[in-house]
């Protein structure tokens, strides 16, 4: 984020707006995927306007598992990114001349 702080104020604002839009889009995609997956997996009939107990329990369990899985994937991705950045920094430091 250091590079963002070096941008002029109007570009910082544009960047932050774009970032917020991307985050909103990602959140909506996650929600839509959760609904699609859990509804398709748990709801088998349309006999009534409401879910029966087994369908409701299935949807609750499915959505909890989906959110946990999504969080775990996000953490793993962040760990991987941090490891890649550390490797790149180590390689750059090793390649730099000793005297600077």
C-alpha positions in Angstrom: 0.0 0.0 0.0 3.0 2.3 0.1 2.7 2.9 -3.6 -0.9 4.1 -3.1 0.2 6.7 -0.6 2.6 8.1 -3.2 -0.2 8.8 -5.6 -1.9 12.2 -5.9 -5.0 12.5 -3.6 -7.5 12.3 -6.5 -5.9 9.1 -7.8 -5.8 7.7 -4.2 -9.5 8.3 -4.0 -10.1 6.6 -7.4 -8.0 3.6 -6.3 -9.9 3.3 -3.0 -13.3 3.5 -4.8 -12.2 0.8 -7.3 -11.0 -1.4 -4.4 -14.3 -1.0 -2.6 -16.2 -1.9 -5.8 -14.0 -5.0 -6.3 -14.6 -6.0 -2.7 -18.4 -5.6 -3.1 -18.4 -7.6 -6.3 -16.4 -10.4 -4.6 -18.8 -10.4 -1.6 -21.8 -10.7 -3.9 -20.2 -13.5 -5.9 -19.4 -15.4 -2.7 -23.0 -14.9 -1.5 -24.5 -16.0 -4.9 -22.2 -19.1 -5.0 -23.2 -20.0 -1.4 -26.9 -19.6 -2.2 -26.6 -21.6 -5.4 -24.6 -24.4 -3.9 -26.6 -24.8 -0.7 -30.0 -24.3 -2.2 -29.3 -26.9 -4.9 -27.9 -29.3 -2.4 -30.5 -29.0 0.3 -33.8 -28.1 -1.3 -35.4 -30.9 -3.2 -39.0 -30.0 -3.5 -41.3 -27.0 -3.6 -44.2 -28.4 -1.6 -44.5 -25.3 0.6 -43.5 -21.7 0.8 -41.1 -22.4 3.7 -38.3 -24.8 4.2 -39.0 -27.9 6.3 -36.7 -28.7 9.3 -34.4 -31.0 7.4 -33.9 -28.5 4.6 -33.4 -25.6 7.0 -30.8 -27.6 9.0 -29.1 -28.6 5.8 -28.9 -25.0 4.5 -27.5 -23.8 7.9 -24.8 -26.5 7.9 -24.0 -26.0 4.2 -23.6 -22.3 4.6 -21.5 -22.5 7.7 -19.2 -25.0 5.9 -19.0 -22.8 2.9 -18.1 -19.7 4.9 -15.4 -21.6 6.8 -14.0 -23.0 3.6 -14.0 -19.6 2.0 -12.2 -18.1 5.0 -9.6 -20.9 5.0 -8.9 -20.5 1.3 -8.5 -16.7 1.8 -6.0 -17.3 4.7 -4.1 -19.8 2.7 -3.9 -17.5 -0.3 -2.7 -14.6 2.0 0.0 -17.0 3.5 1.1 -18.0 0.0 1.3 -14.4 -1.1 3.3 -13.4 1.9 5.7 -16.3 1.3 6.1 -15.3 -2.4 6.9 -11.7 -1.4 9.4 -12.9 1.2 11.1 -15.1 -1.4 11.2 -12.2 -3.9 12.6 -9.8 -1.2 15.3 -12.5 -0.2 16.2 -13.0 -3.9 16.5 -9.2 -4.4 18.7 -8.8 -1.3 20.9 -11.7 -2.4 21.3 -10.2 -5.9 22.1 -6.7 -4.6 25.7 -5.7 -4.4 27.2 -5.9 -0.9 28.3 -2.3 -0.9 25.0 -0.9 -2.1 
